[in-house]
Amino acid sequence: MEEEIIKEDIIHFRGWGKPYISTAYGYLKLTKEKLILDYYLLGIPGIKKVYGIGKRRIEIPIKDIKDVNKFLDVLVISYQNNSETKKVYIGFWRAFKTGIYTLKLCNEWIETINKLKQ
């Protein structure tokens, strides 16, 4: 049985790592037990060519989240994955939304995740 979704939003984010930059669109979902990032990678691995859409999923247990904050209008989530700390940078979809609205969205997500961590 699927867990109840407490919070959900449409997201857009750019992920970066060695050696590539990628762009993705999808959904950020929050349940009592985990944070779920379902997204479609429009990927640009190392070059400016789009290879097509690939569906990906990241599930982060709430207990593994170390820190949640924002950088400008991007939600930054640090979490423990095996023995290393990883970060995910998430921007909320901003079509027809102002920057102030996006900052408010970030704050709401930070508050909700921190409540679940306790």
N, C-alpha and C positions, 0 to 999 in steps of 0.2 A: 504494500500500500504506500502511495506517495505521501510524503510529509506535507503538512499545510504550509503554504507560502505566506509568510508574515508581511513581506515587502517585496516589490518587484518594480523595476524600471528598465527602460530601453537605454542602452549605452552605446557609446562609440569610444574606442580607445586606440592608442598607438602603443604597441609594445616594442621594446627594443632590447637587443642583446647582441652578443657577438655571433655571427657577423652580419646580422640583418635588421631591417626595420619592417614592421608589418602594421597593417591597419585592420581593424575588426569592428563589426557591428553585432549587437546581440542583446541579451537580457541578463541583468543581474538580479538574482533571487535570493531571498533570505528565509531560512526556516529556523526553528529553535535549535537545530543541531549543526547546521552548516550554511556556508555561503556558496552559492552556485553561480558560476559564470558560464553561460551558454553563449557561444559566439560563432560567427562566420568569419573566417579569415579571408581577407581579400588579398593577402600576402604579397609582399614584394621582397623576397629573400635576396638581398644583396644587389639587386638591379631594379630598374624602373619598370619592369614588365610584370603585369598581373597574370598569375598562373591560374586563376579561377578561385572558386569559393570552396573552402574546406571547413566543415563543421568541427568545432572543438568544444571541450567542456573541462572546466576546472572546478573541483569541489574542495572547499577548504573547511575543515571542521572548526567550529567556533572556538574550541579549546586550543587550537593551534595558532589562532590569530594573536600576534604579539602586540601590534599597534595599528591603530586606524587614525588617519589624519587627512588633511587636505593640503595640497600645494596649488595655489591659485584656485582654479575651479575644477581640479582633478582630485578624486578620492584616491588615497594611497593606502594600500593594505599590506602590512608586513606579516608574514606567517612562517611558521616552521614547517619545512618539508624534509622529512628524514632528519639529517643532522645539519642541514643548511637553512639559512634564513633567505626567503625570497620576497620580492615585492611585486604587486600588481598595481598598475596605474589605470584608473577608470575615469573616463569622462562621460557625463550623461548627455544624451542626445539633446542638442540645443536648437533644433529647428523651431523657429518662432518663440524661443525662450530667451530671456535676458540673462546676462551674467549673474545678476543678483538672484534670480530664481535658481540658477544652477548651484550657487553657493549655499542657498537654503537647502537644496536637495542633499548636498554633501553633508551638511550639519545634521540633517535628519537621519541619514544612514549611519553617521558616526555615533550619534546618541543611541540609536536602536541596537547597533552591534555591541557597544559598550555595556548596555543593559543586559544583553544576553550573555556576555562574558562573565558577569558577576554571579 
